[in-house]
């Protein structure tokens, strides 16, 4: 008897406007992990997108982990994120 482990898909986004937030939310709803690079977007739009995606993660019992000042990893429920280095990044 063999058990097949479910694979995890990770999508990477570099949004340029708020209109792209629905694709990010849809991927999270579909059980995919999402990396969002906010380097190409102004801070006001970045805050809107970040707030929206954080809300999606909350509703789906997922979580968000800041990778750097401009990059955030969002994962759906059931995905464990283990930090290999204990470096404190400001959120």
C-alpha positions in Angstrom: 0.0 0.0 0.0 1.4 3.3 -1.0 0.3 6.8 0.0 0.7 9.6 -2.4 1.8 12.9 -0.8 -0.1 15.9 -2.2 2.2 18.3 -4.0 2.3 22.0 -3.1 2.3 24.6 -5.8 3.9 28.0 -5.1 3.0 31.0 -7.2 5.1 34.1 -7.4 3.5 37.5 -8.0 5.0 41.0 -8.5 1.8 43.1 -8.7 1.7 46.5 -10.2 -1.9 47.4 -9.2 -4.7 46.3 -6.9 -6.6 44.6 -9.7 -4.2 41.7 -9.5 -5.2 40.8 -5.9 -8.1 38.5 -7.0 -5.6 36.1 -8.7 -3.6 36.0 -5.5 -6.7 35.3 -3.4 -7.9 32.6 -5.9 -4.6 30.8 -5.6 -4.7 30.8 -1.8 -8.3 29.5 -2.0 -7.1 26.7 -4.3 -4.5 25.6 -1.7 -1.5 27.1 -3.3 1.3 29.0 -1.5 1.9 32.5 -2.8 5.0 34.7 -2.7 4.3 38.4 -3.3 7.1 40.8 -4.3 6.0 44.3 -3.6 9.1 46.0 -5.1 7.2 47.3 -8.2 4.3 49.0 -6.5 3.8 52.2 -4.5 3.4 52.0 -0.8 -0.3 52.9 -0.7 -1.2 50.2 -3.1 1.2 47.8 -1.3 -0.7 48.4 1.9 -4.1 47.8 0.3 -2.9 44.5 -1.3 -1.2 43.4 1.9 -4.3 44.1 4.0 -6.5 42.2 1.5 -4.3 39.2 1.2 -3.7 39.1 5.0 -7.5 39.0 5.4 -7.8 36.2 2.9 -5.2 34.2 4.9 -7.0 34.8 8.1 -10.4 33.6 6.7 -8.7 30.5 5.2 -6.8 29.8 8.4 -3.5 30.3 6.6 -0.6 32.5 7.6 1.8 35.1 6.3 5.6 35.3 6.8 7.7 38.3 5.8 10.7 37.2 3.9 12.1 40.7 3.4 10.9 44.3 3.6 9.3 43.9 0.1 8.6 40.1 -0.1 5.9 38.2 1.8 5.1 34.4 1.7 1.4 33.6 2.2 0.5 29.9 2.8 -2.9 28.2 3.0 -4.0 26.1 6.0 -2.1 22.9 6.5 1.3 24.3 5.2 3.9 24.6 7.9 6.5 27.3 7.5 9.7 26.5 9.4 12.3 29.3 9.7 15.8 27.8 9.4 17.5 30.9 10.8 16.2 33.0 13.7 16.6 36.4 12.2 14.1 38.9 13.4 12.6 40.9 10.6 10.3 43.8 11.3 6.7 43.2 10.2 
